[in-house]
Amino acid sequence: MSKNTIDVKNLQVTNQKDWAAGVTAVMSAYKNVSAKAGPIRGTKLLTQLNQIEGFDCPGCAWPDPLLKRSTFEFCENGAKAVADEATLKRATANFFANHSIENLKKKSDRWLNDQGRLVEPLFLAEGASHYQPISWSEAFHLISQSLTKLDSPNQAAFYTSGRTSNEAAFLYQLFVRQFGTNNLPDCSNMCHESSGVGLTETIGVGKGTVSLHDLENSEAIFIFGQNPGSNHPRMLTSLQAAKRQGAKIVAINPLDEAGLQRFKNPQEVEGVIGAGTALRDLYLPVKINGDVPFLKGLCKALITRDDAGKKVLDHQFIAEYCHGFTAFKQDILDTSWADIEKHSGLTQSQINQAADIACGSKKTICCWAMGMTQHKNAVANVQLITNFLMLQGNLGKPGAGVCPVRGHSNVQGDRTMGIWEKPSATFLNALQQTYDFDVPREHGYDTIETIQAMLQGQVKVLFALGGNFYRATPDHTATKRALANCELTVQVSTKLNQSHLHTAKNALILPALGRTEIDEQLSGIQTVTVENSMGVVQTSHGKIPPASNLLKSEVAIVADLATLTLPGSNINWQQMKNDYKLIRDGIAQVIPGFEAFNQRIEELGEFELPNMVRDQRQFVTNNGKANFVVHKITSIHVPQGCLLMMTIRSHDQFNTTVYTNNDRYRGIHGGRRVIFVNREDLRDLGLNKGQQVDIHSHWPNEKRQTRTAENFTLVQYDIPRGCAAAYYPETNDLIPLSSVADKSNTPAYKSVVISLHKKTDHEN
């Protein structure tokens, strides 16, 4: 495709890239830290990023090499996250005095984030037009009074972001449960909840089962619904290492992302002046929501080859460790190739190419991200991935297993610490025994259920420990009403975002320390820990002075609030605030795998948590076996003239945080309100690239059957027929609260039926 410049409000569209990283990524990293954090200060921070004695990246959860680090153990997007947190800009009281809430609501996500660090507590009183400064003492009293006057603890919900450290998360859930509720929704409800549900049912562990060493020494890697070049760039180094060991890589995704085509490692000469390393051996352009039929086709190819005498399956593993194979096999054989091809968008020949790679491997790993977990049948996706691996015994042995790749630095650790609305009886029993109080046993609300409860007046206070609750959720219209129906919303934050503008009748902003900042309490400078995507717990040490002397750590915020709200508590919250080692002592008593927690991190700085599947080939399911699960192909009805859309993130974006309006790997510069559509679909719909359209989503079973997102520019793109893609969170309001994954209740951001409607010249 030749260069195609579109001049629509500074938007420029150019060729999509066929490689990732390289010198451009290095220049982008240093440009960002120099401009925001200062050239000397910023560069020094990068040398400490992801080092054993440094601080953990506040971005994604990709693991660091165990007990060893390169000099530059960071990626471009990690550098952006650090620059964003360590910015020299400050959003002071004067800023809020000069900007009303109504004025701020007109600003973009990027503009709000660019105003700098929050530096003091702020209060928005009912009917007020501006935030006003408030003391910490007054803020805590307001929250405490709002909580204690509730008719039931279940009228409060306590949200958590994946940025929160293990220590803060554990203390937070301890406070919430002693307060009397399990209403602990979190960001995992909206991303990898489907992974946890699907894996727990099939193999008894809701996490991945591989290490970084496994990945780099596998023989085949299947990557589903993931864009590591933008969302987990350091994964490319591991894929490069695996490739050099002879691994075959298969990419299954509606978009052919640059990062899986070729990697130019900026720490190598070949990556700077050469062509870099070709990564994927096979790209399969599956249709949106076509993963179940593809996986059934892949399993069918393996089973039929084995039936023909080619010894493809691991029958010993299946017989000894698995349950349900006979029914699973029959269902797979009963599924026709015609149905598989129709619903996956792939041919039998393409699927057989993937099967060839699987058959040639004795050690296979499957990686995936939200391209698999945010569909109505997301749990089926995860379980069929696992069943595919089980056919060849690719669980519980080196170089093989499941690898769900988490998108936020401690989202996995927060769940380990007990941030979950459906805690296990084992966890609750240990918590009760250790801290000697009657813990609540009734399950709480997840994120979607919290919004629904707020709409119904059943939740009156929302406390958010980090994150951007309003912007991250689907159905902004409903979420806005839900928040406004509450008495109080509290946001613990580092930067300004839209959740500070769409609030309850009363709202508080509590400014917190960032990951980069020194956390000093009465006993001295504190260390915190996080858990990465592969179950490694590692330390993080802030390195720069706080952005303001009025900032508090998340641990301090929770401890001070708990002290005031629970005056009769038998727990000494202030002691734990003063010395985080005491929190870790509690974690060690409650959570298996954290024994001698303080000693282990002091000696090594990190350690690997036990994993029953990986370490012992034990499957702690209801029947003690790894379960094959039958899933039928279910299609989404897409009427004629409509497309199936998925939401995606840009390269210059981390979750709801937008750094710039560019997405250089996909050729987008200067704009985010774009929608990617196949060339032939544009032709059939009578549309042209560069045209402005409104996106309508269609929900025939909803009261609000049509939803609209306005003013998007059409971008012609290599995406399967009948499919489209647009950026999150700009299109979140197209998705109702009811559009969720079965069992996990995760919003189905990746399966949205839409139609496109041209803007008239007058409207343009």
N, C-alpha and C positions, 0 to 999 in steps of 0.2 A: 504494500500500500504506500503510495507516495505521500509526502508530507501534506497534511491537510490543516490549514490554519482557519479556525473559526473565530470570528471577532464578535463575541456576545458578552458584553460587560466584562471585558478583559480576559475572557476565557480563550485559551489556545489549546488545540488538540493536535498532537504530533504522533509519530509512530510509537507503538508500544515496544518496550525493550525486550531483548531476548537474553539478557544477562543481568545479574544483580551484584551490588557492592562495587568494588574497584575504587579508583582514586576519587571518583565523584562522591562516594559515601564518606571517605575520610575528610574531604573538603567540607562536606555538609556538616559532619560532626563538629569539626573545629570552628566552623563559622557560627554554628548555633551556640556553643559554649562561650566563645569569645564575645559574641554580641550580647548575650544575656547575663552570663556570670562574670565576664571580664576575662581577657586573654590569659593572664597569669593564674588567677584564681581558678578559672574554668579548666585549664590544662592540668593543673595540679589535681583537681578532683578526678579527672579522667584516669590519672595514674593510680588512683586509689579505688577506682570502681571495680567491684567484684574480686578484689584481692582479699586474702585470708584475714589480714589485719585492716582491711578497708571497709567499705560499706557496700551492701547489696544493692543491685540496681533496682530502682523503684518501678521499672518497667515490667517486662515479661518474666515468666518463671523458668526460662530455659536454664538448665544446670551448668555449673562451672565444673571444670575438671577436678576430680576429687584429690585433695591434698596437693595440688599443683596448679599454677596459674601461668599464663603467658604475661609478658610485660603489659600488653594492651588487651585486657580481657573484657572488651566491650564492643558494641556494635553502634552503628549510626543512630538507631532509634533509642538505644540506651543513653547515648550522649544527649539526645534531644530531651529525654526525660530528666536527666540530671540538670541540664541547662535550664529547663523549665522550672524546676524546684529551686535551684540556686540563683535564680534571677536577682538582679539588683533592684528591680522595680518593687514598689510598695503601694498597696491599696490602703491608704490611710483614712482617718476619719474625715479629712478634708475631701477626699474623693467621694465618699458617700454623702457628704453634705451637698456636694455639687451635682449629684446624680440621683434623681428620684428612681423609685422602683419602675415606674412606667417608662421612664427614659431608658433604663437598663434593659428592659424587656425587648426593646427594639434592636439591641446589639446582637451580634453574632456570637456563637460559642468561642470562636477564636479571639474576638475583641475582648470578651469578658476575661478569658484566661490571660491575655496579654497585659492586664492591668497590674499584675504583680502579686506578691505575697500579701496575704491577710495578716495584720499585725496586732489586732486587739479584738476582744469580744464585742459583738454588735447585737443590737436588739431592734426588732421591727414590731412596734406595738400595733394592736388592732386599730385599723383606720389610718395609721401613719403612712406618710408618703416616702420617708427616708429612713434608712438605718441610722441608729444613734449608738455611740459608745456606751458600754455598760461594764461595770467591774466584774471580775470573776466571781466574787462573793455574791453579788446580786444575781448573776446569771445562774449559779448553782442553786440558790434559794428558789428562783423562779421555776427551774426544772423540778426540783424536789417537791415543791408545793403542788405542781401540776401532776406529778406522779402519785403522790400520797393521797390526793383527793379523789382519785379515780374510784369508781365502784368496784373494779376488779383489776388486778395486775394485767389481765389479758386485754385491757383497753389500751395498752401501750405496746408498741412494736419497736424493736431495736435492730436496725439494719447495720451491716458491716461491709466494708470494701475490702478487696484483696490486698490493699496496701498495708493493712494493719499487721503489726508484728505478732509473733506467737505469744509474747508476754501480755501485750495489750488485749489480744483476743481472748486468752484464757481468763484474765481478770474481768473482762467485759461479760463473758457468759456466766461467770461466777456471780457477779453482781445481779445480772438479769434473772438468774434462776433463784437467787436468794430473795430478790424482789417478788418473785412468784410466777414467772411465766416462761414458756419456751418460744415466745414470739421472737425468733432470731432469723429473720430473712436475710439473705446475703446475695452478693453478686453472682455466686455460683449457681443460684436458682435460675439465672438468666443465661448461663453459658454451658458449663459442663455437668449440670445436674443429670442430664441424660446419660452421661458416661458413668457416673456413680451408680445410678439405678441399674443400668444395663449390665455393668460389670459385676455388681454385687449379686445379682440374680444368677449370672452364668458362672462366675468363678469365685465369688465370695470375697473379693477385694475390690473396693471402689476406686482404686488408683491404678496407675501404670505398674507394670511388672518388670521393667527393664532399667538398666543403668546406662550411663553414657558409654561405658566400655562395651556393653552389649550392642548398642547401636552401631558403634564404629567397627564392630567385628561381626556383624550379621552378613548373611549372603544375599538377602533380598529385603528391600524395604518398600512397603506399600504405603503411600501417603494420600490420605483421603481428606478432601474438603479443607485444605490448609494452604496458607500463603506465607511460608516461612521467610521469604525475602523481605517482607514488610513487618510481619507480626512477631517473628522469632528469628531475627537475622543470624544470631550465633549458631543456630541449628545448621546453617549451611556449611560451617566449618566441620561439623560432625559428619554431615552427609558426604563432604569431600573426602574425609578420612576413610569412611566406609567404601566409597567409590574406589579409592586407591588400593583398598584391600581386595577389590574384585566384586563388591556388592552390585547387584542390579537394583535399580530404583524405578518404581512405577508411580506415576502421578495420576490420580483420579480426581477430576475437578471440572466444573463447567468452564472455568477460565484457565488458560494456559499461562500461569504466572511466571514472571521472569526468573524469580529465585530458584525455581526447580528446573530451569532450562540450563543455565550455565552460571557458575560462581567464579568471580574474580576476587580471590582472597587478597585483601589489601596488605596483608603481612607477608606476601610472597612476591618475588620479582615477576613471576608469571602472571600474577593477578594485577600487577601495576602496568606492565608494558606488553603483556601477552594476552592470549585468548582466554585464559582461565581454565576451569575444569568443567566439562560437560557433566551434568548430573543425571537427569532422568534418561532411562533407556526406553521407556514407553510412556506416552501420554494418552490417556483415555478421556475424551471430552464428554463425560456423562451428562445427561440432562439434569436440570435441577430436580431434586427428589427422585432421581433414578438409581440411587445407591442400592436399595433393597433388591431390585431386579438384577443389577450388575453382580452383586454378591451371590445371589442365588445362581446366576449363570456361572460364576467362577467356581462355586462349590460343585455345580453340576459337571463342569469340565473335569474337575479332579476325581469325582466319584465315578464317572463313566470310564475314565482312563483306568482307574483301579479295577473296576469290574471287568475291563478288557485284559486284565492280567499284568498291568504295568507297575504294580507295587508302589502306588502313589501315596496311599493313606498309611498312617501309623496305627495299625489295628491293635497293637499291644497297648498303646496309650489310651485309645478309645475304650478298650475292654476294661482296663484297670482303673482309669480315672474319670470316665465320662458316663453320662446318663442321657437317654433319649435319642441315641443315634439312629435306631431303626426307624422311628417315626420321622426324624429329620431327613434321613436319606430318601425315604419314600416321597416325602413332600417335594424334595429337590428334583427327584426324577420325574415326578408328575407335573412339574412346571415346564411348560413348553418353551422352546427357543423362540418361537414367534412372540410370546408374551414378554420374554426377557428382552428381546431386541426392541419391541415396540415401546416398552416403558423405560428402558435404560437409555435409549438413543444410541446404543452401541451394537455393533454386529457380532455375530458368533465368532467370526474370525478375530476381531479385536480382543474379545474376552479370552479366546484361546491363546493369544499371545501373552496375556497376563498369566494364564495357567501354565504356559511353558516356563515362565520365570519362576513361578511357585514350585513347579516340579523339579526345577534345577537347583533348588535351595534346600539345605538341611537346617538352616537357621533363618527364620523369617520374622520380621517385626512389622507391625501395622501402627502407623501414626495417624492421628486425626485431630481436628480442631472443630470450630463451630459450624463449618460447612456440613458436619454430620449431626451435630447435637441440637440444632434449632429447626427441626422439622416436626410435624405431627407424629411421624413414625421414627423419631430420633432414637428411641431406645432399641427399636428393631435394627436400625443401622449398626449400633454399637454391638448388639448381640450377634448379628451375622458376621461382623468383622471377627469377633472372638471365636465363633464357630468355624469360620474359615481357617483360623490358626489351629484350632483343636484337631481338625481333620488330619493334619500332618504332625501333631504332637508338639506344636511350637509354643508351648507354655512350660515354664519351670525348667528351662535349660538355657545355658549361656547363648547369647546372641539371638534370642527369640522372645517374643511376647507382645503385650499390648502397650501402647505409648500414647495416651491422651495428652496433648500438649496444652498446658494451661496458659491463659493469657495475661494474668496479673501476678505480681511477684510472690505474694503469699496467700493466694486464694486457696491453695491446697492445704497450707498450714493452718489457716483459720478453721477449716472444717475439722482437721485433726484435733484442734484445741477445743472443739465443742460448739463452734458456731454452726448450729443446725437446728431447724425447727422440729426435727424428728429424731432426737437423740436416742441411742440404743439404751436398753435397760442396764447393760454392763457399764456403760459410761456413767449413767446417772447414779448407779449403786456406788461406784468408786468415788464419785464426787460427794455423795452424801456421807459416806464413811469417813472420808478425809476431812471434810469441813463441818460435819455434825449439824446439819439442818435438813429438814424435809424438803427434798427437791420436788418441783412440779413434774408430774408424769404425763399430763395431757399434751399431745402434740400441738405445736404452735402454728402460726401462719408462715407460709413462704412469701416470696415477693408479690406474686400475683394475688394470692389470697389476702395479703396485707392491704393492697389497693382496694380490693373488693370490700374488705371489712371497713376501711375508712369511708368508702362510699355509703355504706349502710349505717354509719355512726357507731360501729362496734370497736373501732380503734380511734382514740382521740389524741394520742401523743405519738409522734414518730421521732425517734432519736437515731441519727445516722452517723456512724463512726466512719467517716470518709465517704468517698464516692460522689456520684451525681445522680441521685435516685430518680428525680423527675425526668432527666434527659435520657437515662439508660433504659427506662421502661418502655413498653409498647403503649399505644393508645394515649398519647399525651393529653388529649382532650379529657378523657376519663380520669387520668392521673391528676391532672390539674384540679378537677372538681373534688377528687378524693382528698388531696392535700388541703384544699380550702375548707373542707368539712371538719378538719381537725382543730383542736384548741391550740396546740403548740407543735411546731417542728423545730428540731435542733440539728444543725449540721456542723460536724467537726471537720474542718477543712483547712487546706493550705492555700488554695487559690479560689477566685470567684468563679461561680458557674450558675447555670440556670436554676438549680435547685434552691438557690438563695433568693430567687425572685418569685417562684411559684410555691407558696408557703401556706401554712395554716393561718388562723386568725392572728396568732402571735408567732414570731420566729426569732431564733437565736443563731448566730454564727460563732462558733468557738474555734479560734485559730490554733493549729497544732504544729508541733515540730515536724519537719520532713526527715526522710531517711538520711539525707546528707548532713544533718545538723547534730552538733554535740548535745547529748542529753545528760545534763548534770543534776543529780538529786543529792540529798543530804549525805549519803554514803560515798559520793563521788560520781565520776563519769560512768554512765550505764552502757551495757551491751544489750542488744536485742538479737533475736534469732528469727529466721524464716525457714520455710520448707519449700524446696523447688519441685518441679514437675516429676522428678524421679525419686522423690522421697528422701532427699538428703537435707538434713538440718544444718544450717550454717549461721555463723555470727555476722552481725553488722554493727559497725562502729561509726557514728557520725563524725565528720571531720571539720566542719566549719561552724562558726558561732551562729546562734539562731538569728533569724531575720528580724526579730524583735525580742526585747527582754520580757514582753508580756505573753509570749508563746508558752504553752504547756505541752508536755508529752501526752500521748494518748493514754498511757498508763496513769499519769497524774490526773488527767481529766476524769477517768473512770473512778479512780480511788477517792478523789475529793467528792464526787457526786455520790458514791456509795456511802461514804462516811456520813454525809448529811441526810441522805434519804433513808438509811437503815440504822438509826441511832442505837437500836438494841442488838445489832449484829455481834455475833461471837468472833467475827473475822476482823483482824487488825489491818484494815486497808492502808493506813498510813505507813505502817512498817513495810508493806510490800511496795508502796510508792517510793519509799526512801531507798530500797535495795531490791532490784529486780531478781537477785539470786533467790530470794524467798518465794517469788512467783514460780521460778523454775523448780524449786524444791516441791511445790505443790503439783506442778505438772508431772514431775517424776513419780509421784505417788498415785496419780489418777490415770495416766495414759501409758499403756504398754509401749515399750521401746524407748522410753525417755529415762530409764533408770540411770542414776549417777549423772544427771543432765549437766549440772555445773562443772563437775570434774571433767567430763568428756569434752566440753567446748573449751575449757581452759587449757587442756592438753593439746587438742588438735584443731580447734576452731570449727570443726564440722564432723558430722557422723551420719552414717546411713541407717535409716529406720528399717526394722525387719519387715519382710514381705513374705507371707506364707506361701504364695504361689511361686514366686521367684526362688526363694531359699529352700523350700521343702516339698514343692509340688503338692501342697495341701490346699484343698478347696473347701473353705468354711461356708458352704451353702447349706440349705435345709436338709439336703440328702448326703452331704459330704462329697459330692461329685461336681465336676465341671459339666454344666448342663447345655445340651443342644436344645435350641428353641425353634419351633416352627413359626414362621411368619409368612403370611400371604402377601402377594403384591397388591397394594392398594393405590389406585391412581387418583390424582387430584383432577377434578373436572375443570378444564380450561375452555370456556366457550369460544366459538369462532370470533376472531378479531381481538382476542385477549392473549396475554403472555403470562408466564409464571416468573415472578421476580424474586430475587434474593437480595438481602442487604449485605454490604461489604464495608471494610475499612479502607481508607487510603493509606499511602505510604507515610504521609506526614500527619499521622493521627495515632493516638493511643487511647483506646476505648472512646470515651466522649470528649477527650482532650484533643483539640485540633491545633497543630503547630503552625501549619501554613495551608493554603488552599491548593496545594500541588499534590500530584500523585504521579511522579515522574516515570515509574516503571510502566504505568498504563498510558502514559502520554498526555496526562491532564495537567494543565498549568493555569492557575489563576481562578479556579472556580470549583465548587463542590456540588452544585445543583445540576448534575448530569445524570443521564441514564444510558447504560450500555445496551445496545440492541444489535441483533444480527442483521447484516445487509439485506438478506432476502426478506426478512420480516418487515424491515422498513419499506421495501418495495411493495410488498403485498398490502401493507396498511396505508399506502399512499403517502408516506412520510419521507422526509429527507434529513440526512445528517445536518446538524446545525440548527434545525428548527426548534422553536420553543414549544413545549407541551405541558399540559397538566396530567398528572398521574392519578387515575381513579382506581382504587382497590374495591373488590366486590365480595360481599359477604351475604348471600341470599338468606341465611338463617338468622341474621342479626337484625335488631331493630333499626340500627343505622347501617343500611345495606351498602351504601357507597361512601367512601372516604376519599378525600382529595389532597394531594400535595402539589402545589402550584409552581410553575416557572422552572421547568427542567429543560436542559438542552440535550437533544438527541446526539449520541455518539455512536457511530458505526463501529462495531467491534466483533472480534472473533469469539463468539459465544454460540452455543447450540441453538438451532432453530426453536422458536417458541419460548425462549428464555430471555431474561433481562436482569440487569444488576444496577443498584444505586446505593449511594452511601448512607450509612447509619451515622448519626441518629436523625438525619434530616427526613427520613421516610418512616420513622417509627410510628407516627400517628396513623399510618395506613393499616396498622395491625391492631385488631381489637384484643381486649384482655382474654377473650374466650379462645383465641387461636393459639393453642399450646400443645406441647408434646404429650402424648399419652404416658401416664405413670409419673413422669418427671415434672410436669407442669411448666416446662421451660417455654418461653415465648417462641413461636414458630416464625422467626424473622426470615427464614430462608425459603418460605413457601407462600408467596403472596400472589393471588390472581389479580392482574391489573389490565386496564386498557389505557391507551394514550390518546390525548385529545389536543389537537392543534390549537395554539393561541391565534386569535385573529390579529390582523395588523393593528387594529385599534387597541387590543389588549396588550400587544407588545410595546 
